């Protein structure tokens, strides 16, 4: 994927450079044509009014014409067709410039007859018409080049897309093979367990002590395996964070050693930094969404403070949090955390609110949680059957032995309240 992206980048970069060169050439041709028009207009104004002020545009344009011609020549040096048009254009411009110089000289000498002859001849008009036609030809040629370059850019982008799509298909196929292999191993494992169970049953009376020892050993190995899986998961989490952090440090070192004055290099470095920051934020957000580490390490109140603060920064909604310390089981704390998290998510998506109040009060026998916003609200009696967010929150709270209350009306905001007991529930309550 890196190779495909790099190839597409290089091809697109070269095409963009060629496209810029083509557009600059067109701009130079337009500038040259404008200078010719300015020179002719200024000269005619001077000849008609004898006002020296009209000579300034003429003089400035004459000075710029040669510079523009040289600029166009350099840009068309590698194009035989362009040089052919350029040579003809330069000849017409030189003839037109000579005609204008002659008119000015005759006017200053007071030779009215010769001036009328020069002014009313069709030679100057013919030269100006040729200049316009040749300039139009150059513009048309440049537009043709530009269209071809744009087609090359489109082809490069299409090639990159096809490459990425192909690699993605290969990755999906490899993942399918992995799943099939995993299922096969699982089936073999279950079959092996069944055979072992039959063997233990047959030899139970003969080798009771040894069977008990093997059973204890199998239980120990299973626990060790589960512990190793948890350890491996933590290692992957730490290693991914370390790799992303190391990449950020490398980018910071590169920024001090490369030319950041180059806008393209600066944009690339900035984009790389933003991509790494997005990767770190994505990794952290995924881990925190699946199982917030702050909940196990810092407690419920601190976790909710972090959650509300990050939501306020991300959404721009003012959050007023009043959180009391609570002492609950891990499962109950996770229930309250998910309740607040889901409520804030709904506020950000649908409420269109500017302020949210989150409160957690600790009472002797229960904990009261409330999330209230000043948004648009909704009709509780008209909730769509496909909306499972509120149903999921209610199920979580009731599974913990609590009660969830939702109050909302159009234009008056929404209030979600939950009361969750802090004492241990009976077996019947758990079952219910």
C-alpha positions in Angstrom: 0.0 0.0 0.0 2.9 2.3 0.8 4.5 1.6 -2.6 1.2 2.3 -4.5 0.6 5.5 -2.6 4.2 6.7 -3.2 4.0 6.0 -6.9 0.7 7.8 -7.2 2.1 10.7 -5.2 5.1 11.1 -7.4 3.1 10.9 -10.6 0.5 13.3 -9.4 3.2 15.7 -8.1 4.9 15.7 -11.6 1.6 16.2 -13.3 0.7 19.1 -11.1 4.0 20.7 -11.8 3.4 20.4 -15.5 -0.1 21.8 -15.1 1.2 24.8 -13.2 3.8 25.4 -16.0 1.0 25.2 -18.6 -1.2 27.7 -16.7 1.7 30.0 -16.1 2.4 30.0 -19.8 -1.3 30.9 -20.6 -1.1 33.7 -18.0 2.1 35.0 -19.7 0.4 35.0 -23.1 -2.7 36.8 -21.7 -0.4 39.4 -20.0 1.5 39.9 -23.3 -1.8 40.5 -25.2 -2.9 42.9 -22.5 0.3 44.9 -22.8 -0.1 45.1 -26.6 -3.6 46.5 -26.1 -2.4 48.9 -23.4 0.4 50.2 -25.7 -2.0 50.7 -28.7 -4.6 52.4 -26.5 -2.1 54.7 -24.9 -0.5 55.6 -28.3 -3.9 56.4 -29.9 -4.9 58.5 -26.9 -1.7 60.5 -27.2 -2.1 61.0 -31.0 -5.7 62.2 -30.5 -5.1 64.5 -27.5 -1.4 65.3 -27.5 -1.6 64.7 -23.7 1.7 63.3 -22.4 -0.2 61.4 -19.7 -1.3 58.8 -22.4 2.3 58.0 -23.1 3.0 56.5 -19.7 0.9 53.3 -20.3 2.4 53.1 -23.8 6.0 53.4 -22.4 5.3 50.9 -19.6 3.7 48.4 -22.0 6.6 48.6 -24.5 9.1 47.9 -21.7 7.1 44.9 -20.5 6.5 43.3 -24.0 10.1 42.2 -24.5 10.2 40.7 -21.0 6.9 38.9 -21.6 8.2 37.5 -24.9 11.4 36.2 -23.3 9.3 34.6 -20.5 7.1 32.9 -23.1 10.1 31.7 -25.1 11.6 30.1 -22.1 8.4 28.3 -21.2 7.9 27.0 -24.7 11.5 26.0 -25.3 10.6 22.2 -25.1 7.6 22.5 -27.4 8.2 22.5 -31.2 4.6 23.4 -31.9 4.7 26.2 -29.3 8.0 27.6 -30.6 6.5 27.7 -34.1 3.6 29.8 -32.8 5.9 31.9 -30.7 8.1 32.8 -33.6 5.2 34.0 -35.6 3.7 35.9 -32.6 7.1 37.6 -31.9 7.3 38.7 -35.6 3.8 40.2 -35.5 4.5 41.9 -32.2 7.8 43.4 -33.5 6.1 44.7 -36.6 3.3 46.2 -34.6 5.8 47.8 -32.1 7.7 49.2 -35.0 4.5 50.6 -36.6 3.6 52.3 -33.2 7.2 53.7 -32.8 7.0 55.1 -36.4 3.6 56.7 -35.7 4.9 58.3 -32.5 8.0 59.6 -34.3 6.1 61.1 -37.2 3.6 62.7 -34.8 6.4 64.4 -32.9 8.0 65.6 -36.2 4.7 67.1 -37.3 4.6 65.1 -40.5 0.8 64.8 -40.7 0.7 63.3 -44.2 3.0 60.5 -43.4 1.3 59.9 -40.1 -2.1 59.7 -41.8 -0.7 57.2 -44.2 0.6 55.0 -41.4 -2.5 55.4 -39.2 -5.0 54.5 -41.9 -3.1 51.6 -43.5 -4.3 48.1 -42.7 -0.9 46.9 -41.8 -1.3 47.6 -38.0 -4.8 46.1 -37.9 -3.5 43.0 -39.7 -0.6 42.7 -37.3 -3.0 43.1 -34.3 -5.4 40.5 -35.7 -2.5 38.1 -36.2 -1.3 38.7 -32.7 -4.8 37.9 -31.3 -5.1 34.8 -33.5 -1.6 33.5 -32.5 -2.2 34.2 -28.8 -5.5 32.4 -29.1 -3.6 29.5 -30.7 -1.1 29.4 -27.9 -4.0 29.5 -25.3 -5.7 26.6 -27.1 -2.5 24.6 -27.2 -1.9 25.2 -23.5 -5.5 24.2 -22.8 -5.0 21.0 -24.7 -1.9 20.2 -22.7 -3.8 21.1 -19.5 -6.6 18.6 -20.4 -4.0 15.9 -21.1 -2.3 16.5 -17.8 -5.6 16.4 -15.9 -6.3 13.1 -17.6 -2.9 11.8 -16.4 -3.8 13.0 -12.8 -7.1 11.1 -13.0 -5.3 8.0 -14.2 -2.8 8.2 -11.4 -5.6 8.6 -8.8 -7.5 5.7 -10.4 -4.3 3.5 -10.2 -3.9 4.3 -6.6 -7.5 3.5 -5.8 -7.3 0.2 -7.6 -4.1 -0.7 -5.8 -5.6 0.1 -2.4 -8.7 -1.9 -3.3 -6.7 -4.9 -4.4 -4.7 -4.9 -1.2 -7.9 -4.5 0.8 -9.4 -7.6 -1.0 -6.3 -9.6 -0.3 -6.4 -8.5 3.4 -10.1 -9.6 3.7 -9.3 -12.9 2.1 -6.4 -13.5 4.5 -8.7 -12.6 7.4 -11.2 -15.2 6.1 -8.5 -17.8 6.0 -7.5 -16.9 9.5 -11.1 -17.3 10.8 -11.5 -20.6 9.0 -8.3 -21.9 10.6 -9.4 -20.7 14.0 -12.7 -22.5 13.7 -10.9 -25.6 12.6 -8.6 -25.5 15.6 -11.6 -24.8 17.9 -13.4 -27.9 16.5 -10.3 -30.0 17.0 -9.9 -28.7 20.5 -13.5 -29.6 21.4 -13.1 -33.0 19.9 -9.9 -33.5 21.9 -11.7 -32.5 25.1 -14.5 -34.9 24.3 -12.0 -37.8 23.9 -10.2 -36.8 27.0 -13.6 -36.8 28.9 -14.4 -40.3 27.7 -10.9 -41.5 28.6 -11.2 -40.0 32.0 -14.6 -41.7 32.5 -13.3 -45.1 31.5 -10.2 -44.9 33.7 -11.9 -43.0 36.6 -12.1 -46.0 38.9 -8.6 -47.2 38.2 -6.7 -43.9 38.3 -8.8 -41.6 40.6 -5.9 -39.8 42.1 -4.1 -39.2 38.9 -7.3 -38.0 37.2 -7.9 -35.5 40.0 -4.3 -34.3 39.6 -4.7 -34.0 35.8 -8.0 -32.1 36.3 -6.4 -29.6 38.6 -3.5 -29.2 36.2 -5.9 -28.6 33.3 -7.7 -26.0 35.3 -4.4 -24.3 36.2 -3.3 -24.3 32.6 -6.6 -22.9 31.5 -6.3 -20.0 34.0 -2.7 -19.5 32.9 -3.9 -19.3 29.3 -6.5 -16.7 30.2 -3.9 -14.7 32.2 -1.5 -14.8 29.2 -4.3 -13.6 26.9 -4.9 -10.6 29.2 -1.2 -9.9 29.4 -0.9 -10.1 25.7 -3.7 -7.7 25.3 -2.0 -5.2 27.6 1.3 -5.6 25.8 -0.4 -4.9 22.4 -2.0 -1.8 23.9 1.3 -0.5 25.3 3.3 -1.4 22.2 0.9 0.4 19.9 1.1 3.5 22.0 4.9 3.3 22.1 5.1 3.0 18.3 2.9 6.0 17.7 4.8 8.0 20.3 8.1 7.1 18.7 6.7 8.1 15.3 5.8 11.5 16.7 9.2 11.9 18.1 10.8 11.0 14.7 8.6 13.6 13.0 9.7 16.2 15.5 13.3 15.4 14.8 12.7 15.6 11.1 11.1 19.0 11.4 14.3 20.4 12.8 16.4 18.9 10.1 14.5 19.6 6.9 13.6 22.8 5.1 10.3 23.9 6.6 10.3 27.0 4.5 9.1 24.9 1.5 5.3 25.1 1.7 4.9 21.6 0.2 7.3 20.0 2.7 5.7 21.9 5.6 2.2 20.8 4.5 3.4 17.2 4.3 5.0 17.3 7.7 1.9 18.9 9.2 -0.3 16.3 7.6 1.9 13.5 8.9 1.8 15.0 12.4 -2.0 15.4 12.3 -2.3 11.8 11.1 -0.2 10.5 14.0 -2.2 12.6 16.5 -5.4 11.2 14.9 -4.1 7.7 15.3 -3.2 8.2 18.9 -6.6 9.7 19.6 -8.3 6.9 17.8 -6.4 4.2 19.7 -7.2 5.9 23.0 -10.8 6.5 22.1 -11.4 2.9 21.1 -9.7 1.5 24.2 -11.7 3.9 26.4 -14.9 3.1 24.7 -14.5 -0.6 25.0 -13.3 -0.5 28.7 -12.3 2.8 30.2 -9.0 2.4 32.0 -9.6 5.4 34.2 -12.6 3.6 35.7 -10.4 0.8 37.1 -7.5 3.1 38.0 -9.0 6.3 39.2 -12.6 5.6 40.2 -16.0 6.6 39.0 -16.0 10.3 39.9 -12.6 11.0 38.2 -13.6 8.9 35.1 -16.9 10.9 34.7 -14.9 14.2 35.1 -12.6 13.1 32.3 -15.6 12.0 30.2 -17.5 15.2 30.6 -14.5 17.4 30.0 -13.5 15.6 26.8 -17.1 15.8 25.6 -17.2 19.5 26.3 -14.0 20.1 24.4 -15.1 17.9 21.4 -18.7 19.2 21.1 -18.4 22.8 22.3 -21.3 22.2 24.7 -21.0 23.6 28.2 -20.9 20.9 30.8 -21.8 21.5 34.5 -20.7 18.4 36.5 -21.6 17.8 40.2 -20.1 14.5 41.1 -19.9 13.0 44.6 -17.6 10.2 45.5 -19.3 6.7 45.6 -18.2 3.3 46.7 -19.8 0.7 44.3 -18.9 -2.6 42.7 -17.0 -2.6 39.5 -20.1 -3.7 37.5 -22.3 -0.9 39.0 -19.7 1.7 38.4 -19.4 0.6 34.8 -23.3 0.8 34.5 -23.3 4.4 35.7 -20.4 5.3 33.4 -22.1 3.8 30.3 -25.3 5.6 31.3 -23.6 9.0 31.3 -21.6 8.2 28.2 -24.6 7.1 26.2 -26.6 10.1 27.3 -23.9 12.6 26.3 -23.6 10.8 22.9 -27.4 11.3 22.4 -27.1 15.0 23.4 -24.2 15.6 20.9 -26.1 13.8 18.1 -29.7 14.9 18.5 -30.4 17.4 21.3 -28.9 20.6 19.7 -28.2 21.8 23.3 -25.9 24.5 24.6 -25.6 23.3 28.2 -25.7 19.9 30.0 -25.9 19.2 33.7 -24.5 15.9 35.0 -25.0 15.1 38.7 -24.1 12.0 40.8 -25.4 12.1 44.4 -24.4 9.4 47.0 -27.1 8.5 49.5 -26.9 5.9 52.2 -28.7 3.1 50.3 -28.6 4.3 46.7 -26.9 6.5 44.1 -28.9 9.1 42.1 -27.6 10.0 38.6 -29.1 12.7 36.4 -28.2 14.0 33.0 -30.2 17.1 32.0 -29.9 19.3 28.8 -31.6 22.4 27.5 -31.9 21.1 23.9 -34.8 20.5 21.6 -36.3 17.6 23.5 -38.5 14.9 22.0 -41.9 13.2 22.3 -41.5 10.2 24.7 -44.7 8.6 23.3 -43.4 8.8 19.8 -40.0 7.0 20.1 -39.2 4.9 17.0 -39.0 1.1 17.6 -35.6 1.0 16.0 -34.1 3.4 18.6 -32.3 1.1 20.9 -30.2 3.6 22.8 -32.7 4.4 25.5 -33.8 0.8 25.8 -30.2 -0.2 26.3 -29.7 2.3 29.1 -32.9 1.1 30.8 -31.8 -2.5 30.6 -28.4 -1.7 32.1 -29.9 0.2 35.0 -32.6 -2.4 35.7 -30.0 -5.2 35.5 -28.2 -3.4 38.4 -31.4 -3.4 40.4 -32.1 0.3 39.7 -34.8 2.4 38.0 -34.5 4.7 35.0 -36.8 7.7 34.4 -36.8 9.8 31.2 -38.6 13.1 31.0 -38.7 15.2 27.8 -41.0 17.4 25.8 -40.5 19.3 22.6 -38.6 22.5 23.2 -38.0 21.9 26.9 -34.9 19.7 26.9 -34.4 16.2 28.2 -33.8 14.8 31.7 -32.5 11.2 32.3 -32.5 10.1 35.9 -31.4 6.8 37.4 -31.6 5.4 41.0 -29.3 2.5 41.6 -29.0 0.8 45.0 -25.6 0.5 46.7 -26.4 -2.6 48.8 -26.1 -6.1 47.4 -29.1 -7.4 45.6 -30.8 -10.6 46.4 -30.7 -13.6 44.2 -34.3 -13.0 43.2 -33.5 -9.4 42.2 -30.6 -10.5 40.1 -32.7 -13.1 38.4 -35.4 -10.6 37.7 
